[in-house]
Amino acid sequence: MEFTVGQIAQLLNGKVVGDNTALIRSAAKIEEGKPGCISFLANPKYESYLYETESSAVLVNHDFEPKKEVSTALIYVENAYSGFTRLLEEYQRFTQQIKRGVEQPAHLGEGSSVGEDGYRGAFSYVGKKCSIGERVKIYPHAYIGDNVTIGDDTVIHPGVRIYDNTVIGRHCVIFANTVIGSDGFGFAPQPDGTYKTIPQLGNVVIEDHVSIGSNTTIDCATMGSTIIRSGVKIDNLVQIAHNVEVGKNTVIAAQSGISGSTKIGEKCVIAGQVGIAGHLTLANGTKVGAQAGVGKNIKKEGLALSGSPAYELSAHLRAQALVRKFPEIEKRIQYLEKEKAGAGKTDRAD
């Protein structure tokens, strides 16, 4: 599929400097661009590639001023990264096959309703009394339990397991082999040292525009709901325990784990392999660095944390700088001890 530079600029409300008739067939990184490709420049550290790229066009921010002559066509847009993302979305929409209808065998439980223009793949299972919205895609081998609600335009990828009573909003994407609504980790210790299972009677509520990566698990609440607010983006291999609440537009990277009843605020950033203890509250805008362990409430908004146990990033960096100086500090201490010992011998001799 081909588009001209001018057509792309029109789609993105951009302005072309250069050949607007050049044909674009694919996208590429600016450092790997070839004729017929379009790239983008959003980070200044990649600017040097602009002057040597072979891409036929490059998206740049509206205020960008090249320092050298440029051979490629430049498309000036409000935000180059966002514009490139939109361009990829449009390209995907044109090139991907649009799936509709019902493949066989597929199960639809008694009392369930399915909206128009949807897709249910072979060996998919929808339980009783479910409400499936319009244009919902349920790929092969997905399981949806009883009394589940799924909003319009949501996509359920192969192998996803959605337990009873789960509520999923509109425009969500749930990737392969994710499990939503399984029992939370609840066991009561007994006098004889054994553990008794605590029934998990709640559900999971996922609001609109949420993306959940592959092999992630979100447990149902013991009572009430585990809640993922609108706009949340969750990576692969994330564990979210019972009664957790994740605030709007928060992002959580792979291999992170959030213990039960913790409340994470809006617009937080949780990096990879972060562990968060239970029954905590993280304020809006909290940023937690990779492999950090959070064991206390974070009340101040916008803090950046690092380390295990996690504490404020600036203090953590100062501590790390001191750690690197420990060998030198040790040598100084040894030297001073020797000096002191030598001075003591001299005094006794006198």
VENLIN-V228515 format. One record per backbone hydrogen bond with DSSP energy under -0.5 kcal/mol. NH is the residue of the N-H (numbers start at 1). CO is the residue of the C=O. If there is no record, write none. Layout:
NH|CO + NH|CO
//
This chain:
3|24 + 5|22 + 6|20 + 8|4 + 9|5 + 10|6 + 11|7 + 12|8 + 13|10 + 14|9 + 15|76 + 17|74 + 20|18 + 22|19 + 24|3 + 25|36 + 26|36 + 28|38 + 32|29 + 33|29 + 33|30 + 37|34 + 38|26 + 39|57 + 41|59 + 44|42 + 46|43 + 47|44 + 49|46 + 50|46 + 50|47 + 51|47 + 51|48 + 52|49 + 53|49 + 54|33 + 56|34 + 56|37 + 57|37 + 58|73 + 59|39 + 60|75 + 61|41 + 62|77 + 64|61 + 73|56 + 74|17 + 75|58 + 76|15 + 76|74 + 77|60 + 77|75 + 83|79 + 84|80 + 85|81 + 86|82 + 87|83 + 88|84 + 89|85 + 90|86 + 91|87 + 92|88 + 93|89 + 94|90 + 95|91 + 96|92 + 99|97 + 101|118 + 103|120 + 107|124 + 109|126 + 109|127 + 112|109 + 113|130 + 115|132 + 115|133 + 118|115 + 119|136 + 120|101 + 121|138 + 123|105 + 124|121 + 125|142 + 126|107 + 127|144 + 127|145 + 129|110 + 130|127 + 131|148 + 132|113 + 132|130 + 133|131 + 133|150 + 135|116 + 136|133 + 137|154 + 138|119 + 138|136 + 139|137 + 139|156 + 141|122 + 142|139 + 143|160 + 144|125 + 145|162 + 147|128 + 148|145 + 149|166 + 150|131 + 151|168 + 151|169 + 153|134 + 154|151 + 155|172 + 156|137 + 157|155 + 157|174 + 159|140 + 160|157 + 161|178 + 162|143 + 162|160 + 163|161 + 163|180 + 165|146 + 166|163 + 167|204 + 168|149 + 169|206 + 169|207 + 171|152 + 173|210 + 174|155 + 175|173 + 175|212 + 177|158 + 178|175 + 179|216 + 180|161 + 181|218 + 182|218 + 186|184 + 187|185 + 188|196 + 189|187 + 190|194 + 193|190 + 196|188 + 198|186 + 199|197 + 201|199 + 201|222 + 202|221 + 203|224 + 205|226 + 206|167 + 207|205 + 207|228 + 209|170 + 210|207 + 211|232 + 212|173 + 213|234 + 213|235 + 215|176 + 216|213 + 217|238 + 218|179 + 219|240 + 220|182 + 221|203 + 226|203 + 227|225 + 227|244 + 228|205 + 229|227 + 229|246 + 231|208 + 232|229 + 233|250 + 234|211 + 235|252 + 237|214 + 239|256 + 240|217 + 240|238 + 241|258 + 244|241 + 245|262 + 246|227 + 247|264 + 247|265 + 249|230 + 250|247 + 251|268 + 252|233 + 253|270 + 255|236 + 255|237 + 256|253 + 257|274 + 258|239 + 259|257 + 259|276 + 261|242 + 262|259 + 263|280 + 264|245 + 264|262 + 265|282 + 267|248 + 268|265 + 269|286 + 270|251 + 271|269 + 271|288 + 273|254 + 274|271 + 275|292 + 276|257 + 277|294 + 279|260 + 280|277 + 282|263 + 283|281 + 283|298 + 285|266 + 286|283 + 287|303 + 288|269 + 289|287 + 289|305 + 291|272 + 292|289 + 293|307 + 294|275 + 294|292 + 295|293 + 298|281 + 299|297 + 302|284 + 303|300 + 305|287 + 306|311 + 309|293 + 310|293 + 311|306 + 313|304 + 316|312 + 317|313 + 318|314 + 319|315 + 320|316 + 321|317 + 322|318 + 323|319 + 324|320 + 325|321 + 325|322 + 326|323 + 329|325 + 330|326 + 331|327 + 332|328 + 333|329 + 334|330 + 335|331 + 336|332 + 337|333 + 338|334 + 339|335 + 340|336 + 341|337 + 342|338 + 343|339 + 344|340 + 345|341 + 346|342 + 347|343 + 348|344 + 349|345 + 350|346
//
